[in-house]
């Protein structure tokens, strides 16, 4: 059997968590920063200083919030997984026969006969009892625990990458074209992140792209309306 692809698949599996975190961070950066600068531009047209200040503040606050939030969330998940693994390890020490029977039952649920399931459970337990029980019983691979640091850094950097484009466009483009140019760029970027997220999830591309673009466009429209209303009122 050809197993030459297995190392690459293992590396890809290990990267999926922070890749997803990166896509989410970029998407959030695009929408939240663009919505803010468009709203400020609508309220204070031609005031590049106010727009740039708001954009930089949104970039810094959003990136830090995204990075810290992802780190805390993934840390909590990792702590829970470690606690489950510790409990599974303790059970193996205290009641190995019961754990063997449980693994045999789990094997039977996959379609094995009772005799085959028992033989398989013994062979699996002999090789690495904790790993096979964690995978079959808990759905956890002890060698593939999520990394809070990777997820946090990926979210922070991707937020900055996604959010910097609207900030640059809104201050570099002529005032009359600030909002439409930024909106057009946001649509293109959201289509790109939607495509990437669909590829990672192996889901239909049109649905992911439409969801991203429609949601982001709605956010821009609402914040632009609020900014325009505030600008008129003030």
C-alpha positions as CSV (number, residue, x, y, z in Angstrom):
1,X,0.0,0.0,0.0
2,X,1.3,3.4,-0.9
3,X,1.7,5.6,2.2
4,X,3.9,8.3,0.7
5,X,1.2,10.8,1.0
6,X,0.6,10.3,4.7
7,X,3.3,12.7,6.1
8,X,1.9,15.5,4.0
9,X,-1.7,14.7,5.1
10,X,-0.6,14.8,8.7
11,X,1.1,18.2,8.3
12,X,-2.0,19.5,6.5
13,X,-4.2,18.3,9.3
14,X,-2.1,20.0,11.8
15,X,-2.3,23.3,10.0
16,X,-6.0,23.3,9.4
17,X,-6.9,24.9,12.8
18,X,-4.7,27.9,12.4
19,X,-5.6,28.2,8.7
20,X,-9.2,28.4,9.6
21,X,-8.4,31.0,12.3
22,X,-6.5,32.9,9.7
23,X,-9.4,33.0,7.3
24,X,-11.7,34.1,10.0
25,X,-9.3,36.8,11.1
26,X,-8.9,38.1,7.6
27,X,-12.7,38.1,7.0
28,X,-13.3,40.0,10.3
29,X,-10.6,42.5,9.5
30,X,-12.0,43.2,6.1
31,X,-15.6,43.7,7.2
32,X,-15.1,45.5,10.6
33,X,-12.4,47.9,9.5
34,X,-14.0,48.7,6.1
35,X,-17.4,49.2,7.8
36,X,-15.8,51.6,10.3
37,X,-13.8,53.7,7.8
38,X,-16.8,53.9,5.4
39,X,-19.0,55.0,8.3
40,X,-16.5,57.7,9.3
41,X,-16.1,58.8,5.7
42,X,-19.8,59.2,5.3
43,X,-20.0,61.3,8.5
44,X,-16.9,63.4,7.8
45,X,-16.3,63.4,4.1
46,X,-12.8,64.7,3.0
47,X,-11.5,64.6,6.6
48,X,-8.7,62.2,5.9
49,X,-7.1,62.6,9.3
50,X,-10.2,61.5,11.1
51,X,-10.7,58.6,8.7
52,X,-7.1,57.4,9.0
53,X,-7.2,57.7,12.8
54,X,-10.3,55.7,13.0
55,X,-8.9,53.1,10.6
56,X,-5.6,52.7,12.5
57,X,-7.5,52.5,15.8
58,X,-9.8,49.8,14.4
59,X,-6.8,47.8,13.0
60,X,-4.9,47.9,16.4
61,X,-7.9,47.1,18.6
62,X,-9.4,44.5,16.2
63,X,-6.2,42.6,15.7
64,X,-5.4,42.5,19.4
65,X,-8.9,41.5,20.3
66,X,-8.9,38.8,17.6
67,X,-5.6,37.4,18.6
68,X,-6.2,37.4,22.3
69,X,-9.7,36.1,21.9
70,X,-8.6,33.2,19.7
71,X,-5.7,32.4,22.0
72,X,-8.1,32.2,25.0
73,X,-10.7,30.2,23.2
74,X,-8.2,27.6,21.8
75,X,-6.4,27.5,25.2
76,X,-9.7,26.6,26.8
77,X,-10.3,23.9,24.2
78,X,-6.8,22.5,24.7
79,X,-7.2,22.4,28.5
80,X,-10.4,20.5,28.1
81,X,-8.8,18.0,25.8
82,X,-5.9,17.5,28.1
83,X,-8.2,17.0,31.0
84,X,-10.1,14.3,29.0
85,X,-6.8,12.6,28.1
86,X,-5.7,12.6,31.8
87,X,-9.0,11.0,32.8
88,X,-8.7,8.4,30.0
89,X,-5.1,7.6,31.1
90,X,-6.3,7.2,34.8
91,X,-9.0,4.8,33.7
92,X,-6.6,2.7,31.8
93,X,-4.5,2.3,34.9
94,X,-7.5,1.6,37.2
95,X,-9.7,-0.6,34.9
96,X,-7.9,-1.8,31.8
97,X,-10.3,-4.7,31.2
98,X,-13.3,-2.4,31.1
99,X,-11.5,-0.1,28.7
100,X,-10.7,-3.0,26.5
101,X,-14.4,-4.0,26.4
102,X,-15.4,-0.5,25.6
103,X,-13.0,-0.3,22.7
104,X,-14.3,-3.6,21.4
105,X,-17.9,-2.2,21.5
106,X,-16.7,0.9,19.6
107,X,-15.1,-1.3,17.0
108,X,-18.4,-3.3,16.7
109,X,-20.2,0.0,16.0
110,X,-18.1,0.4,12.8
111,X,-19.4,-2.9,11.5
112,X,-17.0,-5.5,12.9
113,X,-18.2,-8.8,14.3
114,X,-17.8,-9.2,18.0
115,X,-14.9,-11.7,17.6
116,X,-13.1,-9.4,15.2
117,X,-13.7,-6.4,17.3
118,X,-12.2,-8.0,20.4
119,X,-9.1,-9.1,18.5
120,X,-8.8,-5.6,17.0
121,X,-9.2,-4.0,20.4
122,X,-6.4,-6.1,21.9
123,X,-4.1,-5.3,19.0
124,X,-4.9,-1.6,19.1
125,X,-4.5,-1.5,22.9
126,X,-1.1,-3.3,22.7
127,X,0.2,-0.6,20.3
128,X,-1.0,2.6,22.1
129,X,-3.9,2.3,24.4
130,X,-4.3,6.0,25.2
131,X,-4.2,7.2,21.6
132,X,-6.7,4.7,20.2
133,X,-9.2,5.2,23.1
134,X,-8.8,9.0,22.8
135,X,-9.5,8.8,19.1
136,X,-12.3,6.3,19.2
137,X,-14.0,7.4,22.4
138,X,-13.3,11.1,22.6
139,X,-12.5,12.0,19.0
140,X,-9.2,13.5,20.1
141,X,-5.8,12.8,18.5
142,X,-3.2,13.3,21.3
143,X,-0.6,14.1,18.7
144,X,-2.8,16.8,17.0
145,X,-3.9,19.0,19.9
146,X,-4.8,22.5,18.8
147,X,-2.1,25.2,19.4
148,X,-3.4,28.4,21.1
149,X,-0.3,30.3,20.0
150,X,-0.5,29.4,16.4
151,X,-4.3,30.2,16.3
152,X,-3.8,33.5,18.1
153,X,-0.9,34.7,15.9
154,X,-2.7,33.6,12.7
155,X,-5.9,35.5,13.7
156,X,-3.9,38.7,14.7
157,X,-1.8,38.8,11.5
158,X,-4.7,37.9,9.2
159,X,-6.9,40.6,10.7
160,X,-4.1,43.2,10.0
161,X,-3.7,41.9,6.4
162,X,-7.4,42.0,5.8
163,X,-8.0,45.3,7.4
164,X,-5.1,47.3,6.1
165,X,-6.5,47.4,2.5
166,X,-9.7,49.3,3.3
167,X,-7.7,51.8,5.4
168,X,-5.2,52.5,2.6
169,X,-7.9,52.8,0.0
170,X,-10.1,55.1,1.9
171,X,-7.2,57.6,2.4
172,X,-5.4,57.3,-0.9
173,X,-8.3,57.5,-3.2
174,X,-10.0,60.8,-4.1
175,X,-12.8,61.8,-1.7
176,X,-15.5,61.3,-4.4
177,X,-14.3,57.7,-5.0
178,X,-13.4,56.7,-1.4
179,X,-16.6,54.8,-0.5
180,X,-17.3,53.1,-3.9
181,X,-13.7,52.0,-4.4
182,X,-13.4,50.6,-0.8
183,X,-16.8,48.8,-1.2
184,X,-15.6,47.3,-4.5
185,X,-12.3,46.1,-3.0
186,X,-14.2,44.6,0.0
187,X,-16.4,42.6,-2.3
188,X,-13.4,41.2,-4.1
189,X,-11.6,40.4,-0.9
190,X,-14.6,38.8,0.7
191,X,-15.1,36.6,-2.4
192,X,-11.5,35.5,-2.1
193,X,-11.8,34.6,1.6
194,X,-15.1,32.9,0.9
195,X,-13.4,30.8,-1.8
196,X,-10.6,29.9,0.6
197,X,-12.9,28.9,3.4
198,X,-15.0,26.8,1.1
199,X,-11.8,25.0,-0.1
200,X,-10.7,24.3,3.4
201,X,-14.1,23.0,4.4
202,X,-14.7,21.2,1.0
203,X,-18.0,22.9,0.8
204,X,-19.8,24.5,-2.2
205,X,-18.0,27.6,-3.4
206,X,-21.0,29.7,-4.6
207,X,-22.8,29.5,-1.2
208,X,-19.6,30.4,0.8
209,X,-18.8,33.3,-1.5
210,X,-22.4,34.6,-1.6
211,X,-22.6,34.4,2.2
212,X,-19.4,36.4,2.7
213,X,-20.2,39.0,0.1
214,X,-23.8,39.6,1.1
215,X,-22.9,39.8,4.8
216,X,-20.1,42.2,4.3
217,X,-22.0,44.4,1.9
218,X,-24.9,44.6,4.4
219,X,-22.5,45.7,7.1
220,X,-21.0,48.4,4.9
221,X,-24.4,49.7,3.8
222,X,-25.6,49.9,7.4
223,X,-22.5,51.7,8.8
224,X,-22.5,54.0,5.8
225,X,-26.1,54.9,6.5
226,X,-25.4,55.5,10.2
227,X,-22.4,57.6,9.3
228,X,-24.3,59.7,6.8
229,X,-27.2,60.3,9.3
230,X,-24.8,61.3,12.0
231,X,-22.9,63.6,9.7
232,X,-26.1,65.4,8.7
233,X,-27.3,65.6,12.2
234,X,-24.0,67.1,13.5
